[in-house]
Amino acid sequence: MPEIDRRREDHAVIAYTMTLRCRIANRTGMLGRLTTTIGEHGGDIGAIDIVRAERDVMIRDVSVRVQDDAHGQRLIDAINQLPGVEVLQSSDRVFLAHLGGKLAIQSRVPLKTRDDLSMVYTPGVARVCQRIAAEPEAVHSLTIKRNSLAVVTDGSAVLGLGNLGAAAALPVMEGKAILFKELADIDAYPICLQSQDADTIVATVEQIAPVFGAINLEDIAAPKCFSVEDRLRASLDIPVMHDDQHGTAVVALAALRNALRIVGKRLEDVRVVVNGVGAAGTAIILNLLAAGVGDVLACDLRGILRRDDVDALPPMQRRVAESTNRELRAGGLADALEGADAFIG
């Protein structure tokens, strides 16, 4: 491998983990040659496990962190050039973790006898239905509604990947559901909608809302996300949150509070620059203002937003412009950063 390529691979970000199933001649020093080759070609070795031992060969699984698919393939090619070593199979551990999806439904009530069946289903369930019909609030205590949350997306703004659509957004929604369960013991259900029309999204969520105790909107592009959230909050009697806005805003405020505590400054005395006034940026700015930050300068591609120049701005950005930049500063991001106490971007 050329020296420049080796240096590039040595210092690149390691983002992929592969498991290589290797057939290795059962001779002294062979494993050392394999690990040396992996290291020389920029791989970062994790676990090494024996799968099977035979008289003349050892079958081992070697976990290796690499930069990307192309780097992984170069590594495999290099290993296969070693006498007495063959890569039988390579697996991407991320894809292995996603096989069959990351979620499953589990029953909380055992179903082992006829009596169990009669209680969880007919005829016993009829009395529970009648109770909820007579006392609608009982749905919170007698069904999954009390601990269920819908993670709703249209796939129009998936992570940093853009508009991938409903199906491609599903792995992200599954991952978010896992976070809710593991960190807060909330049962979250991924709901990926085929439509990217705001009216259809609102109408669909309104129709499925009886099942859920809350709605978490996820990866819906701006500015549509603002109106969808506002309309659902107005029409539903359960909490509605757009995670990309409010989750990010809460984390940003917490980080700012900690940073200011370290440097001995107060929220009300600082000026914060926020670069980007999309869904997350807008929510961060409004949250900072609500928390009492002295002043915020909001910047986008047009430069610093000003309350005396809002005619061309969308409604939410107009609201930001009217609430920030008390001194009516002008210019671009570099101008905004002069004398600022903190930067979020």
MOLINGI-V995244 format. One line per field, one symbol per residue. burial: b if it has 9 or more other C-alpha atoms within 8 Angstrom, else e. A space follows every 50 residues. Layout:
# MOLINGI-V995244
burial = ???
This chain:
# MOLINGI-V995244
burial = eeeeebeebeeeeeebbbbbbbbbbbeeebeeebbebbbebbbbbeeeeb eeeeeebbbbbbbbbbbbeebbeebbebbbebeebbbeebbbbeeeebee ebeeeeeeeeeeeeebbbbbbbebbbebeebbeeeeebbbbeebbbbbbb bbbbbbbbeeeeebbbeebbbebbbbbbbbbeeeebbbbbbbbeebebeb bbeebbeebeebbbbbbbbbbebbbbbbbebbbeebeebbbbbbbbbbbb ebbeebbeebbeeebebeebbbbbbbbebbbbbbbbbbbeeebbbbbbbb eebbbbbeebeeeeebbbebbbebbeeebbbbbeebbeebebbee
